[in-house]
Amino acid sequence: MSLLQRLPPGLLDGVDGVVFDLDGTLIDSEKAICAAASLAFGDIGRDVDEAAVADHLGAPLDELYACFVDDADPARRAHFVARYVHHHDEHPDKNPPALPGVVDGLALLRARGLPLAVGTTKPTARATQQLQACGLLPHFAHVQGTDPPLRPKPAPDVVQVACRALGVAPARALMVGDTARDVDAARAAGCRAIVVAYGAHRLQVAARLGADAVVDSLALLGATAAAARPRVTSTSTT
């Protein structure tokens, strides 16, 4: 049962589609990401522990590198990225499981007739593979990663492309994520934003991100959609 029992009235009115972040929103990928990054930093001579990496979850690898390494050597950065991929693919959680409440929440949203997409910083191919591995891929009409030339969140690119793929105008879409980057990308795209936060500490942090609502389980979002008044859909897109 969610700690938060209801969402603001009318939050889902006029919503014709939902775009989800991946890591930390749908799948429990924090352990693999933090471990792989910490080891990759060690491989280039930087001592960065997993807790420090966790403070930057959601950042693209180039940005994560810049948080801890103050040089602009492209070869060293490329080596870090390659070592990260190696360590991640060796981690026992390289294909993370779905987070609690995700399967139920997605099923309820789909039963409501809402098309769903993923908009993630990861490349599309890797995101698709992880969704397939944990059984979530059939829930989504579209998976959109940050493939060139798209800019990573907080730029709106990934969210906008995902909305177009769903045939939904951003003003009638909802973005669900777990970081400030997700909220900022939603705002830049013109979408409503919900933050999902697993655990008491993350709930406190999430409350400061400026989203329209915060939940501690996607099951609550799905249940709210299931109980809402009948949808009136729009065919307009941008």
Backbone as CSV, one residue per row, in Angstrom:
resi,resn,N_x,N_y,N_z,CA_x,CA_y,CA_z,C_x,C_y,C_z
1,MET,0.842,-1.193,0.000,0.000,0.000,0.000,0.879,1.244,0.000
2,SER,0.537,2.210,-0.827,1.318,3.441,-0.891,1.165,4.246,0.381
3,LEU,2.247,4.939,0.763,2.173,5.862,1.881,1.314,7.072,1.540
4,LEU,1.212,7.391,0.258,0.423,8.524,-0.201,-0.876,7.976,-0.784
5,GLN,-1.978,8.379,-0.206,-3.233,7.708,-0.516,-3.988,8.316,-1.698
6,ARG,-3.659,9.550,-2.080,-4.378,10.133,-3.216,-3.534,11.211,-3.881
7,LEU,-3.845,11.449,-5.137,-3.188,12.501,-5.910,-4.103,13.721,-5.965
8,PRO,-3.549,14.887,-6.314,-4.393,16.080,-6.411,-5.565,15.852,-7.362
9,PRO,-6.769,16.302,-6.982,-7.941,16.110,-7.845,-7.710,16.708,-9.233
10,GLY,-8.097,15.959,-10.251,-8.008,16.460,-11.613,-6.645,16.373,-12.249
11,LEU,-5.644,15.821,-11.537,-4.298,15.784,-12.094,-4.243,15.022,-13.414
12,LEU,-5.044,13.978,-13.530,-5.014,13.155,-14.738,-6.070,13.561,-15.764
13,ASP,-6.868,14.582,-15.458,-7.848,15.054,-16.433,-7.124,15.583,-17.676
14,GLY,-7.551,15.146,-18.838,-6.942,15.615,-20.073,-5.619,14.969,-20.413
15,VAL,-5.215,13.955,-19.653,-3.977,13.236,-19.964,-4.282,12.127,-20.963
16,ASP,-3.591,12.159,-22.106,-3.813,11.170,-23.167,-2.656,10.202,-23.339
17,GLY,-1.575,10.378,-22.581,-0.429,9.484,-22.684,0.546,9.759,-21.555
18,VAL,1.376,8.758,-21.255,2.325,8.873,-20.143,3.708,8.454,-20.625
19,VAL,4.705,9.285,-20.307,6.104,8.992,-20.605,6.829,8.742,-19.283
20,PHE,7.585,7.653,-19.230,8.290,7.266,-18.010,9.796,7.342,-18.204
21,ASP,10.481,7.862,-17.204,11.905,7.623,-17.075,12.111,6.125,-16.825
22,LEU,13.344,5.660,-16.950,13.625,4.227,-16.769,14.301,3.937,-15.431
23,ASP,15.552,4.358,-15.281,16.333,4.021,-14.093,15.794,4.728,-12.851
24,GLY,15.502,3.953,-11.819,15.001,4.517,-10.584,13.525,4.832,-10.599
25,THR,12.908,4.727,-11.765,11.472,4.951,-11.904,10.750,3.632,-12.180
26,LEU,11.253,2.896,-13.152,10.668,1.606,-13.516,11.504,0.424,-13.035
27,ILE,12.826,0.554,-13.099,13.699,-0.571,-12.757,14.684,-0.190,-11.652
28,ASP,15.060,-1.196,-10.874,15.920,-1.004,-9.699,17.384,-1.128,-10.109
29,SER,17.872,-0.091,-10.786,19.186,-0.155,-11.418,20.284,0.556,-10.641
30,GLU,19.967,1.115,-9.484,20.945,1.944,-8.771,22.209,1.166,-8.406
31,LYS,22.078,-0.049,-7.902,23.259,-0.803,-7.470,24.230,-1.022,-8.626
32,ALA,23.717,-1.449,-9.766,24.580,-1.739,-10.906,25.234,-0.464,-11.435
33,ILE,24.477,0.622,-11.522,25.022,1.880,-12.038,26.117,2.406,-11.117
34,CYS,25.831,2.451,-9.828,26.797,3.025,-8.880,28.058,2.174,-8.777
35,ALA,27.892,0.859,-8.751,29.057,-0.022,-8.669,29.910,0.093,-9.921
36,ALA,29.281,0.079,-11.092,30.027,0.149,-12.348,30.764,1.471,-12.474
37,ALA,30.118,2.562,-12.100,30.762,3.869,-12.200,31.928,3.989,-11.231
38,SER,31.742,3.514,-9.995,32.829,3.576,-9.007,34.046,2.791,-9.491
39,LEU,33.817,1.600,-10.030,34.926,0.799,-10.547,35.581,1.466,-11.755
40,ALA,34.774,2.061,-12.627,35.328,2.726,-13.811,36.171,3.938,-13.415
41,PHE,35.738,4.676,-12.424,36.565,5.783,-11.939,37.887,5.259,-11.379
42,GLY,37.828,4.139,-10.656,39.063,3.536,-10.158,40.007,3.158,-11.279
43,ASP,39.456,2.716,-12.401,40.284,2.311,-13.533,41.037,3.492,-14.157
44,ILE,40.540,4.707,-13.942,41.251,5.885,-14.476,41.953,6.657,-13.349
45,GLY,42.069,6.019,-12.182,42.841,6.620,-11.108,42.095,7.581,-10.211
46,ARG,40.757,7.513,-10.219,39.962,8.366,-9.344,39.241,7.498,-8.314
47,ASP,39.300,7.913,-7.048,38.619,7.192,-5.976,37.255,7.839,-5.740
48,VAL,36.213,7.239,-6.303,34.848,7.753,-6.175,33.976,6.618,-5.665
49,ASP,33.414,6.774,-4.476,32.638,5.660,-3.930,31.213,5.659,-4.488
50,GLU,30.517,4.567,-4.243,29.187,4.383,-4.818,28.194,5.412,-4.302
51,ALA,28.330,5.807,-3.036,27.410,6.798,-2.479,27.541,8.134,-3.201
52,ALA,28.769,8.498,-3.574,28.971,9.753,-4.305,28.335,9.684,-5.687
53,VAL,28.448,8.542,-6.338,27.814,8.370,-7.648,26.300,8.487,-7.531
54,ALA,25.744,7.941,-6.446,24.285,7.939,-6.261,23.709,9.347,-6.247
55,ASP,24.511,10.325,-5.819,24.035,11.707,-5.798,23.845,12.276,-7.198
56,HIS,24.342,11.571,-8.216,24.267,12.075,-9.596,23.506,11.106,-10.506
57,LEU,22.663,10.272,-9.925,21.886,9.345,-10.750,21.035,10.124,-11.749
58,GLY,20.997,9.620,-12.964,20.265,10.287,-14.032,21.154,11.087,-14.954
59,ALA,22.398,11.342,-14.536,23.312,12.100,-15.383,23.870,11.218,-16.495
60,PRO,24.012,11.723,-17.708,24.711,10.972,-18.750,26.151,10.705,-18.313
61,LEU,26.775,9.692,-18.883,28.120,9.311,-18.452,29.128,10.436,-18.646
62,ASP,29.022,11.202,-19.721,29.950,12.313,-19.930,29.836,13.339,-18.801
63,GLU,28.611,13.610,-18.372,28.410,14.565,-17.282,28.867,13.981,-15.949
64,LEU,28.607,12.704,-15.745,29.063,12.052,-14.516,30.585,12.123,-14.420
65,TYR,31.254,11.860,-15.514,32.712,11.959,-15.567,33.170,13.360,-15.163
66,ALA,32.527,14.377,-15.703,32.928,15.752,-15.438,32.690,16.162,-13.988
67,CYS,31.791,15.467,-13.302,31.543,15.776,-11.896,32.744,15.442,-11.014
68,PHE,33.576,14.496,-11.452,34.644,14.002,-10.592,36.042,14.119,-11.208
69,VAL,36.106,14.446,-12.498,37.402,14.547,-13.180,37.488,15.916,-13.833
70,ASP,38.516,16.671,-13.473,38.599,18.063,-13.925,39.537,18.238,-15.117
71,ASP,39.508,17.280,-16.042,40.269,17.471,-17.274,39.349,17.271,-18.466
72,ALA,39.811,17.659,-19.624,39.002,17.565,-20.838,39.619,16.583,-21.833
73,ASP,40.320,15.593,-21.319,40.991,14.612,-22.174,39.949,13.654,-22.750
74,PRO,39.648,13.764,-24.045,38.591,12.907,-24.612,38.953,11.425,-24.567
75,ALA,40.233,11.088,-24.669,40.627,9.676,-24.623,40.379,9.098,-23.231
76,ARG,40.695,9.874,-22.219,40.469,9.399,-20.848,38.980,9.254,-20.571
77,ARG,38.187,10.209,-21.042,36.740,10.122,-20.860,36.175,8.907,-21.592
78,ALA,36.633,8.666,-22.805,36.159,7.507,-23.562,36.548,6.209,-22.868
79,HIS,37.730,6.186,-22.257,38.168,4.992,-21.520,37.262,4.760,-20.314
80,PHE,36.909,5.848,-19.615,35.981,5.735,-18.489,34.651,5.137,-18.940
81,VAL,34.111,5.651,-20.036,32.820,5.157,-20.532,32.922,3.678,-20.892
82,ALA,34.000,3.292,-21.573,34.176,1.891,-21.955,34.289,0.989,-20.732
83,ARG,35.016,1.452,-19.715,35.155,0.651,-18.496,33.836,0.581,-17.738
84,TYR,33.065,1.667,-17.763,31.744,1.632,-17.137,30.875,0.551,-17.787
85,VAL,30.825,0.561,-19.107,30.008,-0.437,-19.810,30.472,-1.850,-19.470
86,HIS,31.780,-2.054,-19.437,32.324,-3.370,-19.086,31.876,-3.788,-17.695
87,HIS,32.072,-2.930,-16.714,31.719,-3.284,-15.334,30.215,-3.465,-15.166
88,HIS,29.439,-2.638,-15.846,27.986,-2.783,-15.750,27.545,-4.122,-16.314
89,ASP,28.126,-4.506,-17.444,27.720,-5.764,-18.071,28.202,-6.990,-17.304
90,GLU,29.166,-6.796,-16.388,29.629,-7.885,-15.539,28.864,-7.939,-14.210
91,HIS,28.071,-6.926,-13.919,27.384,-6.857,-12.631,26.205,-7.835,-12.606
92,PRO,25.959,-8.483,-11.459,24.834,-9.428,-11.391,23.477,-8.784,-11.636
93,ASP,23.374,-7.465,-11.423,22.116,-6.766,-11.669,22.160,-5.964,-12.965
94,LYS,22.910,-6.442,-13.953,22.990,-5.704,-15.222,21.623,-5.603,-15.893
95,ASN,20.750,-6.554,-15.625,19.362,-6.495,-16.081,18.482,-6.370,-14.838
96,PRO,18.245,-5.145,-14.355,17.589,-4.963,-13.065,16.117,-5.362,-13.096
97,PRO,15.581,-5.735,-11.932,14.158,-6.061,-11.844,13.309,-4.802,-11.809
98,ALA,12.024,-4.980,-12.067,11.082,-3.874,-11.924,10.958,-3.504,-10.452
99,LEU,10.787,-2.223,-10.192,10.592,-1.744,-8.831,9.182,-2.102,-8.332
100,PRO,8.982,-2.139,-7.016,7.672,-2.511,-6.462,6.556,-1.602,-6.972
101,GLY,5.447,-2.210,-7.328,4.275,-1.471,-7.777,4.258,-1.113,-9.245
102,VAL,5.386,-1.318,-9.933,5.485,-0.893,-11.333,4.564,-1.718,-12.234
103,VAL,4.606,-3.020,-12.104,3.801,-3.879,-12.988,2.319,-3.579,-12.821
104,ASP,1.863,-3.477,-11.570,0.446,-3.185,-11.326,0.078,-1.807,-11.862
105,GLY,0.942,-0.820,-11.623,0.646,0.529,-12.083,0.547,0.628,-13.597
106,LEU,1.483,0.006,-14.299,1.455,0.039,-15.761,0.216,-0.669,-16.307
107,ALA,-0.128,-1.802,-15.708,-1.293,-2.549,-16.170,-2.577,-1.726,-16.004
108,LEU,-2.689,-1.002,-14.896,-3.885,-0.191,-14.666,-3.949,0.988,-15.628
109,LEU,-2.821,1.590,-15.912,-2.798,2.699,-16.866,-3.176,2.226,-18.267
110,ARG,-2.651,1.085,-18.651,-2.997,0.552,-19.976,-4.473,0.166,-20.044
111,ALA,-5.002,-0.386,-18.948,-6.419,-0.740,-18.916,-7.298,0.501,-19.060
112,ARG,-6.766,1.625,-18.650,-7.467,2.905,-18.786,-7.439,3.391,-20.244
113,GLY,-6.627,2.747,-21.088,-6.523,3.137,-22.489,-5.452,4.157,-22.758
114,LEU,-4.543,4.365,-21.790,-3.481,5.344,-21.973,-2.268,4.697,-22.637
115,PRO,-1.787,5.234,-23.750,-0.551,4.726,-24.349,0.641,5.161,-23.506
116,LEU,1.630,4.278,-23.399,2.782,4.511,-22.535,4.068,4.482,-23.348
117,ALA,5.024,5.328,-22.939,6.346,5.352,-23.563,7.403,5.481,-22.488
118,VAL,8.632,5.146,-22.861,9.795,5.380,-22.005,10.641,6.460,-22.653
119,GLY,11.111,7.407,-21.843,12.039,8.433,-22.292,13.218,8.478,-21.340
120,THR,14.372,7.988,-21.770,15.493,7.756,-20.870,16.798,8.334,-21.399
121,THR,17.728,8.568,-20.474,19.066,9.010,-20.856,19.845,7.895,-21.537
122,LYS,19.522,6.640,-21.250,20.214,5.514,-21.864,19.986,5.481,-23.377
123,PRO,20.901,4.863,-24.125,20.619,4.604,-25.541,19.380,3.714,-25.693
124,THR,18.662,3.909,-26.766,17.422,3.159,-26.973,17.642,1.655,-26.940
125,ALA,18.700,1.173,-27.584,18.929,-0.272,-27.651,19.126,-0.874,-26.265
126,ARG,19.914,-0.212,-25.414,20.146,-0.751,-24.070,18.874,-0.678,-23.233
127,ALA,18.138,0.413,-23.333,16.889,0.532,-22.587,15.900,-0.553,-22.998
128,THR,15.796,-0.788,-24.298,14.875,-1.811,-24.795,15.272,-3.191,-24.280
129,GLN,16.559,-3.483,-24.288,17.047,-4.779,-23.809,16.718,-4.981,-22.331
130,GLN,16.901,-3.929,-21.515,16.617,-4.064,-20.080,15.124,-4.203,-19.820
131,LEU,14.318,-3.488,-20.560,12.861,-3.634,-20.410,12.406,-5.034,-20.816
132,GLN,13.002,-5.561,-21.870,12.673,-6.925,-22.291,13.064,-7.929,-21.219
133,ALA,14.251,-7.741,-20.636,14.757,-8.700,-19.648,13.894,-8.765,-18.394
134,CYS,13.316,-7.630,-17.985,12.509,-7.639,-16.758,11.018,-7.790,-17.038
135,GLY,10.649,-7.994,-18.297,9.262,-8.274,-18.641,8.367,-7.058,-18.809
136,LEU,8.934,-5.851,-18.816,8.112,-4.650,-18.917,7.873,-4.170,-20.343
137,LEU,8.662,-4.639,-21.287,8.601,-4.086,-22.637,7.199,-4.133,-23.260
138,PRO,6.409,-5.207,-23.073,5.084,-5.231,-23.714,4.136,-4.119,-23.271
139,HIS,4.434,-3.470,-22.167,3.556,-2.391,-21.697,3.720,-1.113,-22.514
140,PHE,4.794,-0.994,-23.290,5.142,0.288,-23.893,4.963,0.294,-25.403
141,ALA,4.304,1.351,-25.875,4.141,1.545,-27.318,5.410,2.073,-27.953
142,HIS,6.275,2.705,-27.140,7.499,3.294,-27.690,8.559,3.383,-26.606
143,VAL,9.802,3.132,-26.989,10.954,3.321,-26.103,11.887,4.309,-26.771
144,GLN,12.161,5.418,-26.078,13.011,6.456,-26.648,14.204,6.712,-25.742
145,GLY,15.389,6.392,-26.243,16.613,6.712,-25.539,17.216,8.003,-26.064
146,THR,18.300,8.424,-25.424,18.981,9.655,-25.838,20.026,9.313,-26.887
147,ASP,19.545,9.034,-28.077,20.413,8.730,-29.210,20.748,10.038,-29.938
148,PRO,21.963,10.148,-30.500,22.305,11.352,-31.256,21.284,11.622,-32.351
149,PRO,20.907,12.881,-32.551,21.456,14.112,-31.960,20.672,14.619,-30.755
150,LEU,19.855,13.785,-30.141,19.032,14.255,-29.034,19.899,14.663,-27.846
151,ARG,19.489,15.728,-27.174,20.177,16.186,-25.972,19.599,15.465,-24.763
152,PRO,20.426,15.183,-23.763,19.913,14.494,-22.568,19.060,15.418,-21.713
153,LYS,18.213,14.817,-20.888,17.488,15.600,-19.892,18.503,16.346,-19.012
154,PRO,18.186,17.580,-18.630,16.869,18.223,-18.573,16.375,18.886,-19.863
155,ALA,17.108,18.767,-20.973,16.550,19.216,-22.247,15.298,18.393,-22.553
156,PRO,14.351,18.953,-23.269,13.070,18.267,-23.478,13.058,17.252,-24.612
157,ASP,14.179,17.076,-25.326,14.183,16.335,-26.584,13.551,14.945,-26.481
158,VAL,14.007,14.165,-25.520,13.554,12.771,-25.402,12.062,12.718,-25.100
159,VAL,11.608,13.615,-24.236,10.183,13.649,-23.892,9.351,14.055,-25.103
160,GLN,9.819,15.043,-25.840,9.075,15.497,-27.021,8.980,14.408,-28.079
161,VAL,10.080,13.710,-28.330,10.065,12.634,-29.329,9.143,11.508,-28.879
162,ALA,9.179,11.186,-27.595,8.298,10.128,-27.083,6.835,10.519,-27.237
163,CYS,6.513,11.780,-26.963,5.135,12.235,-27.132,4.696,12.132,-28.589
164,ARG,5.565,12.536,-29.493,5.223,12.433,-30.916,4.984,10.987,-31.315
165,ALA,5.806,10.094,-30.789,5.643,8.677,-31.124,4.304,8.132,-30.617
166,LEU,3.823,8.670,-29.509,2.519,8.243,-28.973,1.358,8.944,-29.666
167,GLY,1.669,10.003,-30.437,0.603,10.780,-31.055,-0.126,11.652,-30.053
168,VAL,0.601,12.127,-29.035,0.007,12.902,-27.943,0.707,14.252,-27.842
169,ALA,-0.050,15.326,-27.764,0.538,16.649,-27.550,1.162,16.702,-26.158
170,PRO,2.337,17.315,-26.009,2.947,17.398,-24.683,2.031,17.977,-23.611
171,ALA,1.193,18.930,-23.978,0.281,19.527,-22.999,-0.730,18.523,-22.469
172,ARG,-0.897,17.411,-23.179,-1.834,16.370,-22.744,-1.098,15.097,-22.331
173,ALA,0.181,15.262,-22.001,0.994,14.119,-21.579,1.479,14.318,-20.142
174,LEU,1.795,13.210,-19.521,2.338,13.194,-18.165,3.711,12.550,-18.212
175,MET,4.693,13.202,-17.581,6.033,12.641,-17.455,6.218,12.152,-16.030
176,VAL,6.656,10.902,-15.888,6.883,10.311,-14.571,8.361,9.969,-14.442
177,GLY,9.022,10.526,-13.435,10.438,10.264,-13.225,10.793,10.296,-11.761
178,ASP,12.108,10.297,-11.494,12.538,10.257,-10.090,13.581,11.318,-9.753
179,THR,13.929,12.185,-10.688,14.968,13.181,-10.439,14.522,14.563,-10.912
180,ALA,15.303,15.568,-10.497,15.052,16.931,-10.963,15.171,17.020,-12.479
181,ARG,16.065,16.226,-13.063,16.209,16.226,-14.526,14.895,15.856,-15.208
182,ASP,14.185,14.896,-14.654,12.920,14.471,-15.246,11.870,15.572,-15.146
183,VAL,11.797,16.214,-13.982,10.833,17.294,-13.797,11.159,18.458,-14.736
184,ASP,12.420,18.821,-14.811,12.818,19.943,-15.669,12.573,19.627,-17.145
185,ALA,12.828,18.393,-17.550,12.561,18.003,-18.940,11.073,18.055,-19.248
186,ALA,10.262,17.609,-18.297,8.812,17.672,-18.473,8.351,19.111,-18.626
187,ARG,8.837,19.998,-17.764,8.441,21.402,-17.837,8.870,22.019,-19.173
188,ALA,10.094,21.712,-19.600,10.595,22.266,-20.856,9.793,21.770,-22.051
189,ALA,9.286,20.540,-21.947,8.487,19.975,-23.037,7.034,20.436,-23.001
190,GLY,6.596,20.940,-21.839,5.203,21.370,-21.694,4.294,20.310,-21.118
191,CYS,4.879,19.310,-20.441,4.101,18.220,-19.841,3.858,18.453,-18.352
192,ARG,2.867,17.768,-17.818,2.744,17.644,-16.372,3.807,16.678,-15.866
193,ALA,4.158,16.795,-14.580,5.248,15.978,-14.032,4.854,15.364,-12.705
194,ILE,5.151,14.069,-12.577,5.003,13.350,-11.306,6.347,12.729,-10.977
195,VAL,6.741,12.821,-9.718,7.946,12.150,-9.242,7.531,10.923,-8.433
196,VAL,8.169,9.795,-8.730,7.992,8.594,-7.910,9.253,8.435,-7.073
197,ALA,9.072,8.241,-5.772,10.196,8.188,-4.838,10.008,6.987,-3.923
198,TYR,10.965,6.090,-3.955,10.879,4.857,-3.174,11.652,5.021,-1.866
199,GLY,10.941,5.133,-0.758,11.580,5.275,0.548,11.411,6.661,1.120
200,ALA,11.472,6.760,2.465,11.174,8.005,3.160,12.143,9.130,2.794
201,HIS,13.437,8.812,2.720,14.406,9.859,2.405,14.165,10.414,1.008
202,ARG,13.926,9.547,0.049,13.698,10.011,-1.317,12.399,10.816,-1.427
203,LEU,11.411,10.461,-0.615,10.181,11.248,-0.610,10.446,12.678,-0.162
204,GLN,11.297,12.844,0.847,11.626,14.190,1.315,12.340,14.991,0.235
205,VAL,13.268,14.353,-0.458,13.975,15.023,-1.542,13.018,15.360,-2.682
206,ALA,12.166,14.402,-3.037,11.245,14.584,-4.158,10.282,15.739,-3.932
207,ALA,9.912,15.972,-2.683,8.969,17.047,-2.383,9.515,18.421,-2.753
208,ARG,10.828,18.525,-2.934,11.450,19.815,-3.253,11.720,19.993,-4.748
209,LEU,11.307,19.044,-5.568,11.663,19.091,-6.983,10.685,19.878,-7.848
210,GLY,9.551,20.276,-7.302,8.623,21.115,-8.045,7.691,20.383,-8.984
211,ALA,7.502,19.080,-8.762,6.577,18.320,-9.597,5.130,18.634,-9.212
212,ASP,4.201,18.232,-10.064,2.783,18.413,-9.762,2.322,17.497,-8.637
213,ALA,3.005,16.370,-8.475,2.670,15.441,-7.399,3.845,14.503,-7.179
214,VAL,3.879,13.908,-6.001,4.886,12.907,-5.643,4.163,11.663,-5.151
215,VAL,4.593,10.505,-5.625,4.040,9.237,-5.160,5.185,8.323,-4.758
216,ASP,4.895,7.349,-3.920,5.927,6.382,-3.562,5.695,5.031,-4.199
217,SER,4.762,4.980,-5.150,4.504,3.736,-5.878,3.732,4.062,-7.146
218,LEU,4.117,3.440,-8.247,3.354,3.635,-9.479,1.990,2.960,-9.407
219,ALA,1.815,2.058,-8.446,0.502,1.444,-8.267,-0.538,2.498,-7.902
220,LEU,-0.140,3.519,-7.129,-1.071,4.588,-6.773,-1.486,5.374,-8.009
221,LEU,-0.531,5.674,-8.884,-0.855,6.390,-10.112,-1.829,5.584,-10.954
222,GLY,-1.567,4.278,-11.083,-2.465,3.431,-11.856,-3.849,3.351,-11.255
223,ALA,-3.925,3.222,-9.931,-5.221,3.140,-9.262,-5.994,4.446,-9.412
224,THR,-5.286,5.569,-9.355,-5.935,6.868,-9.540,-6.508,6.983,-10.943
225,ALA,-5.750,6.536,-11.930,-6.236,6.574,-13.305,-7.450,5.674,-13.480
226,ALA,-7.413,4.499,-12.854,-8.523,3.552,-12.982,-9.806,4.104,-12.384
227,ALA,-9.668,4.941,-11.340,-10.845,5.475,-10.659,-11.310,6.811,-11.217
228,ALA,-10.553,7.378,-12.157,-10.881,8.707,-12.679,-12.092,8.638,-13.594
229,ARG,-12.647,9.826,-13.869,-13.802,9.878,-14.756,-13.395,9.506,-16.182
230,PRO,-14.333,9.103,-17.021,-13.991,8.648,-18.371,-13.171,9.674,-19.136
231,ARG,-12.222,9.166,-19.923,-11.326,10.027,-20.670,-12.041,10.648,-21.874
232,VAL,-11.661,11.891,-22.179,-12.046,12.540,-23.431,-10.756,12.795,-24.173
233,THR,-10.511,12.071,-25.246,-9.217,12.134,-25.911,-9.164,13.254,-26.920
234,SER,-7.931,13.686,-27.182,-7.676,14.718,-28.202,-6.779,14.123,-29.254
235,THR,-6.939,14.519,-30.509,-6.097,13.986,-31.580,-5.013,14.954,-31.980
236,SER,-4.924,16.107,-31.325,-3.931,17.105,-31.720,-2.566,16.755,-31.146
237,THR,-1.503,16.990,-31.905,-0.130,16.781,-31.463,0.715,17.970,-31.847
238,THR,1.912,18.061,-31.227,2.852,19.099,-31.617,4.190,18.478,-31.870
